[in-house]
Amino acid sequence: MASIARKNLFEDIPRFLVAQAGIVFAVSLVTIQVGILRGFTRGTALLIDQSKADIWVGSADMVQMELTSPLPLEQLLQARKVPGVALAEALVVSSSRWRTPDKTVPPTKRITPVRIFGFNPKGQLFAPEPITQGSLSALTEPYTVIVDESNQQSLNLKQLGAVGTIASLKAKLVGTTQGTQSIASSTYIFTSLESAKAYAQSGISPEVNCRLQDGNIRCNSNYDITSTAIGVDNLTPPVPEKLSATDPISYILVKATPNQNLKTLKQALEKALPGTRAFTRLEMAQQTRDFWQKRTGVGFVLGLGATVGVIVGMVIVSQILYSSVSDHLKEFGTLKAMGASDWVIYGVILEQALWMAVLGYIPGILLCLGLGSWTLATQGIIILITPLTAGGVLLVTVSMCIGSALFAIQKVTHVDPAIVFKA
């Protein structure tokens, strides 16, 4: 019976290729939608997963990593005194605007919204990884930044040493990282705590905030006037100030002492730091992922796309199998006349469906793996295809084809063997 199934399948090559194209499309659509959803949710908390902190302490009204209220730096000093805390570091998350000074760039592309992450480059608990160019130690220089490779083009940073401005202060590229950007957020900028403070306190763009008056350049307090020449290139920004006890930070990252019970330490931190909540690294990551999955429509939209892929695949495969069965009704009638049971005939149709599933799945999943590598390298978008995802898509593909075969089976259920003798 296996030879009959293969003969029916490969008898009409154009029809077979159309069927396989439909299955490849369905496999690709389902895999990409699921991969983007999983990559999206993973990417929203990737920086949390990469951190070395055992506990994240944030405001009591923290919603997710990028949506929280500030804490005073003084609470970081208090956290270091809590028994069980081996190390505590500050993390600042803020928003601003990036402006490229290149006048050849179209005006609509000169300004980009950015999300600034300020941290201690010499610290141990937070760092964007992996560093592909430059080094973290370069961030100890004032007004230096690290960005994801996928954002270099949008920020017009073609190489290390390129300069743009954040608000009214310069920002020099000293390093790049890879795979850290979330597709749900503004462009990530990594810098030191001191530079992050200066960027947050700076005003609007210097080309708007500077003017010529009495032969001298008059600007806001973010710049020291070192020349009477016209132009902001001659303005030297002051050295960023260190954070004071009253300066706002976003999170306190805590490393626990060895063998310390994290649940007990969380309670101690919340008691010592009023108005805060403490999360383990896993809890913090899940809190952020739940926000994007449940409080936004992203999960629904991507899931809807995967469902559409399955429906389209089933329709195409059903049509092909149904047409194949209709074209071979006399052959199936002959089998019945020869005494073949209905289950033998069903087996032929089901085997056709399984061949279609396997032959459509392999090129589809390979296409998705190649596309995933390309999007990560060029766009910074993670299409996460794990072995579990690939196995799940294979199961969906087989189920889709078998489900389509059931419609075709209905056609031969009532086949009359006498059809063989009809003209």
N, C-alpha and C positions, 0 to 999 in steps of 0.2 A: 504493500500500500504506500510505502514511502516514495517509491519511484513514481507512482501516480501523482502524489502531491507535488513533487518537484517538477514533473512534466507539465502539470497544469500551471504551475507558478512561472516557469521560464518559457512557456510556449509562445507567449506574446510579450516580447522584450519591451516594446514601448509602454505597454500597460504596466508591466512590472516596474519600470523605471519611474513612472508617474506615482505608483503606489509608494515606492521607496522614498521618493522626494517628499511625499506627504508625511511619512513617518519620520524622516530626518528633520523636517520642519518642526513637527510636534515635539520630538525629542529635544531639539535645540531650544525651542521656546520654553519648554518646561524646565530644562536644565539651567538656562540662563536666568529665568525669572527666580527660580529657587536659589541659584548661586548668588545673584545680586541681592536677594533678600537676606541670605545668610552672611554675605560679605558686608552688606550695609549694617546689619545689627552688630556684627563683630567689629566693624570699623568705628562705630560710634563710641565704643569703650576700649579700643585698642591701646590707647595711652594708659588707661587704668591697668589693663592686663600686663603691660610692659613694665609698670612701676615696680619697685622693690619694697614698697610700703606694705606693711601688714594691715594697717588701719588708715582710713581716710576720715578726717574730722572736718565737717562742714557746718554751715548754718543749719539751724533747726528747720528752716523752710526750703532747704535745698530740694530741687526737683530732679535735676540730672547734672552731669558734670559741667555743662556750659551754662546752666541756669541756676544761679544761687545768689545769696546775699553775702556781702563781705564780712569778714571777721577782723578785729584789730590784731596787729602783730603781737601785741602784749600777750594774747592767749597762747601764741606759740611758745613764749618764754615760760608760761605757766605749765604748758603740756610737758615740757622737758623735766619738770619737777615731779611729775606723777610717777609713783613706783611702778616699775614694769616697762617704762619707756627707755629704750636704749638710744634712740635717735629720733629727732623730730625736725622736719624741714618745711619751709613755706612754699606754696605754689600760688601764683597769681594768674587768673584767667580774666581777660578783658577784651573789649572790642575796639576797633579803630578803623582808619582808612589808610590804604596804601596808595601812594601816588608815584608814578614813574616820571622822572625829569626829562625823558627823551621826547622832544617835541615832534619827532617823526611818527610817533605812535598816534593813531586816531584819537581825538578827544574822548570818544565814548569808551576807550580802553585804558585811559590813563589812571583812573581811580578804581580800586578794588577793595571791597570790605574784607577785613582780616580779623582773625581771632588770635590774640597774643597770649602765649604761655610763658610766664616769667618764672624761672627756677634758679637754683644755685648750681652753676656749671661744675663746681667742685664737690657737689653733694653726691649722695649715694642712692637716693630714693626715687628720683625722677630724671629721665633723659629720653629724648626721641631716638629710637634705634631702628635700624642700624645707621650709623653715620657713613655715607658713601664717599663724601669729599670733605676735606677740612677736618676740624676736631672740635670737641666741646670746649676745650680750654681756650679757644679763640674767643668765646663769648665773654671772657673776663674783660675784654676791651670794650669801652663804651660804644653804644649804638651799633652793635653787631648782631646779626640774626642768622638763624639756620632755617631753611625751608625744605619742604618735600620736593623731590626732583620733578614730580608731575606739575608743580606750581611755578616752576621757573619761567616758563613761557608766558603765563598769564601775568606774572609780575615783571616781565621784561628783564629778568636777571639771567643773562646768557652765560656768565661764568663767575667764579669766585672773585670777589673784589668789586663786583657791580654794586651800584648804590641806588636806592630809592628813598622815599620819605614816608614816615608814618606820622600822621597828623602834621606837625611842623618841625619834626626832627629827622635827621638823616638816618638811614638804616643800611648798613653795609653787609653784604652776603659773605659769610666766612665758612659756610659749610652746608651740606645737603644731606637729607635723609631719604628714606624710601618706605612707602607703604604705611605712612602714619596719618594721611589725610582722610577725614571722613567726608563722604559725598553729601552728607546732610548739613555740613557746616560751611562757614566762610573759610577762606584760605588760612591755614595754620602758620603762625610765625613763632619761632622759639627764640627766646632771648634770656638775658640775665634778669634777676629781680630788680636791680637798680635801673637798667634800661627800660624794663616794663613799667616801672614807676614813672620815669621821665616821659615815656610815651603817653601814659594815661593822663598826666598832668599838662601835657603840651596843648597848644591851641590849634588853630586851623593852619592850612598850608602857608609856608613862609612867603610864597610869591603873592599871596593875598594879604598877609599880615605885615608885610614890610613896605615901607615907603621912603622916598627921598625928601628930606626936609633940611633946608639950610646947608646943602652940600653934604649932608651926612645921612646914613641909612638909619631909620628908626623902626625898630621891630618890637615884638613882645619880649617878655623877660626870659624866653627860652634861649636867647642868643646873646652873646657878648659881641659888641662891635669892635672888630680888630682892624678895620680898614674903612676908608671913606669912599672906596671904589663902589660903583653901582653894581649890584648883583648879590644874590644870596650865597653864591659860592664862596664869598669872602667872609661869611659869618661863621664863627666858631661856637658851637653849642657848649654850654658848661658841662663839666664832668658830672655825671648823674650822682645824686645823693644816695647814701645808704638809707635803708628803711628805718624809720623810727617806730617806737612802740605804738603810736597811734595810727600808723599807716595801715590801709586796708589790704588784706590778703584774701584769697578765696578758699584755700584748704590748708590744713595741717596734716602732713604725711608723717606717719609714725611707724618706726621699726621697734618691735617688741623685743624684750630680752629673751634669751633662750629659755624654752620650756614655759613661757608665760601663757596663761590661759587668755585667749583673745576676748572671750565673752566678758570675763572679769575686767580686763583692761578697758574694754569699751565702756563699761558702766562707770569705771573710775574716771575716765576722761570726760564723759558727759556730766558727771557730778562736779568735777573740778573746773569745767569750762561751761558756764551757764549759756543757754541759747544755742547750743550745738547738738549735733547728732554724730555718732561715730559708726562707721561701716567697715567691715572687713573688705579686702580688695575684691573678693568675689561678690559680696553684697553690693558694693558700689558699682561694679560693672553691670550687674543684673538690674539695678535701679535705673541706670542710664539706658540699657537696652529695652527695658519694659516701657520706658517713656516713648521711645521712637516706634515701638511695635504697637502699643495699645492706645496711645494718645495722639497719634498721627495716622493718616490714611495710607502710609507707605506700604505696610504689610498687606492691607486689603488690596491695593492696586496690583502689587506684584503677585499676590496669590490669585487674583482674577486673571492676570495674564497667563499664568500656568494652567488654570482651568480651561481657558480658551484654547490653549495649545492642545490639550487632551481632547477636547471636543472636535477641533478641526481634524486631528489625526484620526479619530474614530470615524468621522464622516467619510474621509477619503478612503480609509481601509475598508469600511463597510461597502462603499460603492464598488471598489475593485473586486472584493471577494464575492459580492452579490452578482456582479456581472460575470465573473469567472464561473460561478455555479450555474448561472442561467445558460451560459454558452456550452456547458458540459452536462446538461440534464440527461441527454441520451446515454452518455457514458455512465452516469450514476444509475439510470434506469437499467442499463445492462448489468451492472453489478448486483442490483436488487433481483433481477431476473435469474442471475446465476446463484442466488441464495445468500448474498452478502447481507449481513444485518445492518440495521440503521447505525449502530455504533461504529462499524467499520467505515461507513461513509462519513460519519461525523469526524472520525479520526483523520481522514484525508484532509478535510477542511481545516481542522484545528492545526494540523501540521503545516499547512500552507501559512496559516496565521503566525505560527511560531517562527517559521523561516523569515517571514516579512519583518517580524519584531526584531530578530537578531541582526538581520542584514541592514535594517534601518537604524538600529541603536548604535552600532559600532562607528559608522562615519559621523553620526550626530554627536556622540560624546567626544570624539576626537576633535571635531570642529569647535566645540565649546571649550575644550582645554586650550586650544590654540588661541581662541578669542580671549579667554581669561588672561593668558600670559601677555597678550598684546595690550589689553586695556590697563593692566596693572603697570606695565612699563611706560606707557604713553599718557594715560589719563589719571593714573593713581586710583582707579576704581577696582575694587576687589570683587571678582566673581568667584566665590568660594565653592569649589567643587571637591568635596571630600569623598573618600571611598563610600561612606554611608550615603551621601547624596547620589553618587553614581549608581549604587546598588538600588536605591529607592526609585530612581528614574527607570532603571531596567525593569523593575517590578511593575511600574506604571505602564511602561511600553508593552510588556507582555500582556498585562491585564487589558490594555486598550485593544490590542489586536485580537485577543480571545473574545472580548466583548463584541467586537465587530464580527467575528466568525459566527457568533450565536445568531445574528440576524440572517447571515447566509444559510445557516443550517435550517432555518424555518422554511427555506425554499425547497429543500429536498425532503423535508419530513413527510410530505404527502405525494412524493413522486410515484406515479403509476408505472410499474415495469412495462406495461403495454405500450408506453411511449416509444419504445424501441422499434415497434412494428408500424408506427404511423409514418406517413409520407412526409 
